[in-house]
Amino acid sequence: MKPPPCFDEPETRRKIEDICAQNSIDVKLLMELCEVIQSYSGSGRKEGVMSDITGCIDTFLDRSSEKR
């Protein structure tokens, strides 16, 4: 999947990273969740979106537990 355009523009990405840092949000998780939502946007289908979101969160939790 390709990240949303806001992650491609350096200044916008920097602002997103700053906001994430201030609020203890993982930037990679945010990007992955945005990718999932973007991939379903306009398709009119809901089937699979929750499992894809759950997959992103599970991957994040796995990454977090590996860092410990």
N, CA, C and O atoms as a printed pandas DataFrame, in Angstrom:
     atom_number atom_name residue_name chain_id  residue_number  x_coord  y_coord  z_coord
0              1         N          MET        A               1    0.830   -1.187    0.000
1              2        CA          MET        A               1    0.000    0.000    0.000
2              3         C          MET        A               1    0.870    1.245    0.000
3              4         O          MET        A               1    1.990    1.246    0.511
4              5         N          LYS        A               2    0.343    2.276   -0.570
5              6        CA          LYS        A               2    1.056    3.551   -0.613
6              7         C          LYS        A               2    0.510    4.470    0.472
7              8         O          LYS        A               2   -0.705    4.587    0.632
8              9         N          PRO        A               3    1.407    5.127    1.224
9             10        CA          PRO        A               3    0.913    6.029    2.267
10            11         C          PRO        A               3    0.148    7.216    1.668
11            12         O          PRO        A               3    0.384    7.591    0.519
12            13         N          PRO        A               4   -0.752    7.796    2.434
13            14        CA          PRO        A               4   -1.491    8.968    1.948
14            15         C          PRO        A               4   -0.527   10.097    1.571
15            16         O          PRO        A               4    0.578   10.175    2.109
16            17         N          PRO        A               5   -0.941   10.965    0.656
17            18        CA          PRO        A               5   -0.069   12.043    0.170
18            19         C          PRO        A               5    0.488   12.946    1.266
19            20         O          PRO        A               5    1.573   13.505    1.101
20            21         N          CYS        A               6   -0.219   13.100    2.368
21            22        CA          CYS        A               6    0.270   13.986    3.433
22            23         C          CYS        A               6    1.600   13.500    4.006
23            24         O          CYS        A               6    2.344   14.294    4.583
24            25         N          PHE        A               7    1.912   12.216    3.858
25            26        CA          PHE        A               7    3.173   11.686    4.361
26            27         C          PHE        A               7    4.303   11.871    3.344
27            28         O          PHE        A               7    5.471   11.673    3.680
28            29         N          ASP        A               8    3.970   12.246    2.112
29            30        CA          ASP        A               8    4.981   12.459    1.074
30            31         C          ASP        A               8    5.574   13.864    1.124
31            32         O          ASP        A               8    6.732   14.059    0.757
32            33         N          GLU        A               9    4.800   14.830    1.569
33            34        CA          GLU        A               9    5.239   16.225    1.605
34            35         C          GLU        A               9    6.059   16.439    2.879
35            36         O          GLU        A               9    5.536   16.272    3.981
36            37         N          PRO        A              10    7.337   16.806    2.742
37            38        CA          PRO        A              10    8.231   16.876    3.909
38            39         C          PRO        A              10    7.742   17.773    5.054
39            40         O          PRO        A              10    7.812   17.373    6.216
40            41         N          GLU        A              11    7.262   18.948    4.751
41            42        CA          GLU        A              11    6.826   19.864    5.820
42            43         C          GLU        A              11    5.604   19.310    6.555
43            44         O          GLU        A              11    5.522   19.375    7.781
44            45         N          THR        A              12    4.669   18.772    5.799
45            46        CA          THR        A              12    3.471   18.194    6.407
46            47         C          THR        A              12    3.843   16.981    7.240
47            48         O          THR        A              12    3.335   16.806    8.348
48            49         N          ARG        A              13    4.718   16.149    6.718
49            50        CA          ARG        A              13    5.152   14.965    7.474
50            51         C          ARG        A              13    5.831   15.374    8.776
51            52         O          ARG        A              13    5.608   14.747    9.812
52            53         N          ARG        A              14    6.653   16.414    8.735
53            54        CA          ARG        A              14    7.326   16.913    9.938
54            55         C          ARG        A              14    6.299   17.351   10.985
55            56         O          ARG        A              14    6.454   17.075   12.174
56            57         N          LYS        A              15    5.251   18.037   10.527
57            58        CA          LYS        A              15    4.196   18.477   11.451
58            59         C          LYS        A              15    3.464   17.279   12.054
59            60         O          LYS        A              15    3.164   17.267   13.248
60            61         N          ILE        A              16    3.181   16.278   11.231
61            62        CA          ILE        A              16    2.529   15.060   11.724
62            63         C          ILE        A              16    3.413   14.389   12.766
63            64         O          ILE        A              16    2.930   13.963   13.815
64            65         N          GLU        A              17    4.705   14.296   12.477
65            66        CA          GLU        A              17    5.638   13.671   13.414
66            67         C          GLU        A              17    5.702   14.442   14.732
67            68         O          GLU        A              17    5.765   13.837   15.802
68            69         N          ASP        A              18    5.686   15.773   14.657
69            70        CA          ASP        A              18    5.697   16.594   15.877
70            71         C          ASP        A              18    4.441   16.360   16.712
71            72         O          ASP        A              18    4.519   16.194   17.930
72            73         N          ILE        A              19    3.295   16.348   16.056
73            74        CA          ILE        A              19    2.031   16.122   16.761
74            75         C          ILE        A              19    2.025   14.729   17.392
75            76         O          ILE        A              19    1.596   14.561   18.533
76            77         N          CYS        A              20    2.499   13.741   16.649
77            78        CA          CYS        A              20    2.569   12.379   17.179
78            79         C          CYS        A              20    3.491   12.308   18.395
79            80         O          CYS        A              20    3.167   11.656   19.387
80            81         N          ALA        A              21    4.629   12.974   18.314
81            82        CA          ALA        A              21    5.578   12.965   19.433
82            83         C          ALA        A              21    4.966   13.626   20.669
83            84         O          ALA        A              21    5.143   13.142   21.787
84            85         N          GLN        A              22    4.256   14.718   20.469
85            86        CA          GLN        A              22    3.633   15.422   21.595
86            87         C          GLN        A              22    2.543   14.593   22.259
87            88         O          GLN        A              22    2.249   14.778   23.440
88            89         N          ASN        A              23    1.947   13.685   21.504
89            90        CA          ASN        A              23    0.818   12.900   22.010
90            91         C          ASN        A              23    1.128   11.414   22.164
91            92         O          ASN        A              23    0.222   10.597   22.327
92            93         N          SER        A              24    2.414   11.072   22.111
93            94        CA          SER        A              24    2.870    9.678   22.268
94            95         C          SER        A              24    2.164    8.717   21.311
95            96         O          SER        A              24    1.697    7.650   21.710
96            97         N          ILE        A              25    2.098    9.115   20.052
97            98        CA          ILE        A              25    1.475    8.298   19.016
98            99         C          ILE        A              25    2.575    7.803   18.081
99           100         O          ILE        A              25    3.434    8.580   17.664
100          101         N          ASP        A              26    2.550    6.532   17.757
101          102        CA          ASP        A              26    3.531    5.957   16.850
102          103         C          ASP        A              26    3.220    6.396   15.412
103          104         O          ASP        A              26    2.136    6.119   14.898
104          105         N          VAL        A              27    4.155    7.069   14.779
105          106        CA          VAL        A              27    3.952    7.586   13.420
106          107         C          VAL        A              27    3.714    6.456   12.426
107          108         O          VAL        A              27    2.855    6.563   11.551
108          109         N          LYS        A              28    4.467    5.386   12.560
109          110        CA          LYS        A              28    4.310    4.271   11.624
110          111         C          LYS        A              28    2.922    3.642   11.744
111          112         O          LYS        A              28    2.317    3.282   10.734
112          113         N          LEU        A              29    2.415    3.507   12.970
113          114        CA          LEU        A              29    1.063    2.979   13.165
114          115         C          LEU        A              29    0.042    3.904   12.527
115          116         O          LEU        A              29   -0.869    3.447   11.837
116          117         N          LEU        A              30    0.190    5.204   12.755
117          118        CA          LEU        A              30   -0.735    6.174   12.156
118          119         C          LEU        A              30   -0.718    6.061   10.634
119          120         O          LEU        A              30   -1.770    6.066    9.995
120          121         N          MET        A              31    0.472    5.959   10.061
121          122        CA          MET        A              31    0.590    5.850    8.612
122          123         C          MET        A              31   -0.086    4.574    8.100
123          124         O          MET        A              31   -0.805    4.600    7.101
124          125         N          GLU        A              32    0.154    3.465    8.791
125          126        CA          GLU        A              32   -0.447    2.200    8.370
126          127         C          GLU        A              32   -1.975    2.254    8.455
127          128         O          GLU        A              32   -2.665    1.763    7.562
128          129         N          LEU        A              33   -2.500    2.848    9.528
129          130        CA          LEU        A              33   -3.953    2.968    9.661
130          131         C          LEU        A              33   -4.530    3.865    8.570
131          132         O          LEU        A              33   -5.591    3.576    8.017
132          133         N          CYS        A              34   -3.831    4.947    8.266
133          134        CA          CYS        A              34   -4.278    5.838    7.182
134          135         C          CYS        A              34   -4.277    5.113    5.835
135          136         O          CYS        A              34   -5.174    5.314    5.017
136          137         N          GLU        A              35   -3.274    4.277    5.611
137          138        CA          GLU        A              35   -3.209    3.494    4.372
138          139         C          GLU        A              35   -4.416    2.576    4.246
139          140         O          GLU        A              35   -5.005    2.456    3.172
140          141         N          VAL        A              36   -4.778    1.930    5.348
141          142        CA          VAL        A              36   -5.934    1.024    5.330
142          143         C          VAL        A              36   -7.196    1.804    4.999
143          144         O          VAL        A              36   -7.964    1.408    4.123
144          145         N          ILE        A              37   -7.408    2.902    5.694
145          146        CA          ILE        A              37   -8.617    3.703    5.466
146          147         C          ILE        A              37   -8.650    4.216    4.032
147          148         O          ILE        A              37   -9.699    4.194    3.389
148          149         N          GLN        A              38   -7.509    4.676    3.531
149          150        CA          GLN        A              38   -7.445    5.175    2.156
150          151         C          GLN        A              38   -7.754    4.066    1.158
151          152         O          GLN        A              38   -8.412    4.314    0.148
152          153         N          SER        A              39   -7.294    2.861    1.422
153          154        CA          SER        A              39   -7.531    1.765    0.485
154          155         C          SER        A              39   -9.009    1.388    0.403
155          156         O          SER        A              39   -9.465    0.889   -0.626
156          157         N          TYR        A              40   -9.754    1.621    1.476
157          158        CA          TYR        A              40  -11.186    1.312    1.476
158          159         C          TYR        A              40  -12.039    2.516    1.067
159          160         O          TYR        A              40  -13.222    2.361    0.763
160          161         N          SER        A              41  -11.459    3.687    1.059
161          162        CA          SER        A              41  -12.200    4.905    0.755
162          163         C          SER        A              41  -12.783    4.879   -0.652
163          164         O          SER        A              41  -12.079    4.635   -1.632
164          165         N          GLY        A              42  -14.057    5.130   -0.725
165          166        CA          GLY        A              42  -14.727    5.196   -2.014
166          167         C          GLY        A              42  -15.093    3.857   -2.604
167          168         O          GLY        A              42  -15.730    3.799   -3.656
168          169         N          SER        A              43  -14.704    2.778   -1.948
169          170        CA          SER        A              43  -14.998    1.457   -2.518
170          171         C          SER        A              43  -16.419    1.006   -2.206
171          172         O          SER        A              43  -16.963    0.134   -2.882
172          173         N          GLY        A              44  -17.015    1.605   -1.180
173          174        CA          GLY        A              44  -18.371    1.230   -0.816
174          175         C          GLY        A              44  -18.455   -0.082   -0.070
175          176         O          GLY        A              44  -19.546   -0.545    0.264
176          177         N          ARG        A              45  -17.306   -0.684    0.192
177          178        CA          ARG        A              45  -17.332   -1.960    0.915
178          179         C          ARG        A              45  -16.728   -1.773    2.300
179          180         O          ARG        A              45  -15.780   -1.012    2.494
180          181         N          LYS        A              46  -17.301   -2.482    3.240
181          182        CA          LYS        A              46  -16.803   -2.419    4.612
182          183         C          LYS        A              46  -16.138   -3.722    5.021
183          184         O          LYS        A              46  -15.381   -3.766    5.991
184          185         N          GLU        A              47  -16.421   -4.772    4.283
185          186        CA          GLU        A              47  -15.896   -6.089    4.632
186          187         C          GLU        A              47  -14.368   -6.087    4.590
187          188         O          GLU        A              47  -13.759   -5.737    3.579
188          189         N          GLY        A              48  -13.771   -6.482    5.696
189          190        CA          GLY        A              48  -12.321   -6.583    5.759
190          191         C          GLY        A              48  -11.629   -5.409    6.418
191          192         O          GLY        A              48  -10.479   -5.534    6.839
192          193         N          VAL        A              49  -12.299   -4.266    6.518
193          194        CA          VAL        A              49  -11.631   -3.084    7.063
194          195         C          VAL        A              49  -11.246   -3.307    8.529
195          196         O          VAL        A              49  -10.141   -2.945    8.933
196          197         N          MET        A              50  -12.124   -3.887    9.318
197          198        CA          MET        A              50  -11.807   -4.103   10.728
198          199         C          MET        A              50  -10.672   -5.105   10.909
199          200         O          MET        A              50   -9.829   -4.935   11.790
200          201         N          SER        A              51  -10.646   -6.134   10.090
201          202        CA          SER        A              51   -9.548   -7.100   10.216
202          203         C          SER        A              51   -8.226   -6.475    9.786
203          204         O          SER        A              51   -7.182   -6.797   10.352
204          205         N          ASP        A              52   -8.253   -5.587    8.796
205          206        CA          ASP        A              52   -7.027   -4.902    8.380
206          207         C          ASP        A              52   -6.550   -3.930    9.459
207          208         O          ASP        A              52   -5.349   -3.819    9.707
208          209         N          ILE        A              53   -7.479   -3.232   10.097
209          210        CA          ILE        A              53   -7.120   -2.324   11.189
210          211         C          ILE        A              53   -6.546   -3.121   12.358
211          212         O          ILE        A              53   -5.533   -2.737   12.943
212          213         N          THR        A              54   -7.198   -4.228   12.690
213          214        CA          THR        A              54   -6.708   -5.102   13.757
214          215         C          THR        A              54   -5.314   -5.618   13.425
215          216         O          THR        A              54   -4.459   -5.715   14.306
216          217         N          GLY        A              55   -5.085   -5.949   12.162
217          218        CA          GLY        A              55   -3.762   -6.404   11.735
218          219         C          GLY        A              55   -2.691   -5.344   11.948
219          220         O          GLY        A              55   -1.580   -5.655   12.379
220          221         N          CYS        A              56   -3.023   -4.095   11.646
221          222        CA          CYS        A              56   -2.079   -2.986   11.865
222          223         C          CYS        A              56   -1.752   -2.840   13.346
223          224         O          CYS        A              56   -0.593   -2.657   13.720
224          225         N          ILE        A              57   -2.771   -2.921   14.178
225          226        CA          ILE        A              57   -2.561   -2.779   15.618
226          227         C          ILE        A              57   -1.759   -3.951   16.157
227          228         O          ILE        A              57   -0.871   -3.760   16.988
228          229         N          ASP        A              58   -2.053   -5.153   15.700
229          230        CA          ASP        A              58   -1.292   -6.329   16.131
230          231         C          ASP        A              58    0.182   -6.203   15.741
231          232         O          ASP        A              58    1.066   -6.527   16.534
232          233         N          THR        A              59    0.441   -5.736   14.528
233          234        CA          THR        A              59    1.818   -5.537   14.069
234          235         C          THR        A              59    2.528   -4.510   14.945
235          236         O          THR        A              59    3.688   -4.692   15.315
236          237         N          PHE        A              60    1.820   -3.430   15.274
237          238        CA          PHE        A              60    2.374   -2.398   16.151
238          239         C          PHE        A              60    2.716   -2.993   17.519
239          240         O          PHE        A              60    3.796   -2.744   18.056
240          241         N          LEU        A              61    1.803   -3.769   18.074
241          242        CA          LEU        A              61    2.042   -4.373   19.386
242          243         C          LEU        A              61    3.231   -5.331   19.342
243          244         O          LEU        A              61    4.018   -5.395   20.288
244          245         N          ASP        A              62    3.360   -6.072   18.248
245          246        CA          ASP        A              62    4.517   -6.963   18.090
246          247         C          ASP        A              62    5.818   -6.165   18.044
247          248         O          ASP        A              62    6.803   -6.525   18.688
248          249         N          ARG        A              63    5.809   -5.059   17.262
249          250        CA          ARG        A              63    6.997   -4.199   17.186
250          251         C          ARG        A              63    7.333   -3.633   18.563
251          252         O          ARG        A              63    8.500   -3.586   18.952
252          253         N          SER        A              64    6.313   -3.207   19.293
253          254        CA          SER        A              64    6.523   -2.610   20.616
254          255         C          SER        A              64    7.097   -3.610   21.599
255          256         O          SER        A              64    7.969   -3.267   22.398
256          257         N          SER        A              65    6.613   -4.851   21.549
257          258        CA          SER        A              65    7.112   -5.852   22.485
258          259         C          SER        A              65    8.529   -6.284   22.140
259          260         O          SER        A              65    9.273   -6.706   23.025
260          261         N          GLU        A              66    8.918   -6.186   20.872
261          262        CA          GLU        A              66   10.290   -6.525   20.469
262          263         C          GLU        A              66   11.280   -5.497   20.977
263          264         O          GLU        A              66   12.437   -5.833   21.231
264          265         N          LYS        A              67   10.855   -4.259   21.131
265          266        CA          LYS        A              67   11.741   -3.175   21.582
266          267         C          LYS        A              67   12.092   -3.321   23.062
267          268         O          LYS        A              67   13.099   -2.776   23.514
268          269         N          ARG        A              68   11.280   -4.044   23.811
269          270        CA          ARG        A              68   11.494   -4.165   25.261
270          271         C          ARG        A              68   12.567   -5.112   25.579
271          272         O          ARG        A              68   12.872   -5.329   26.752
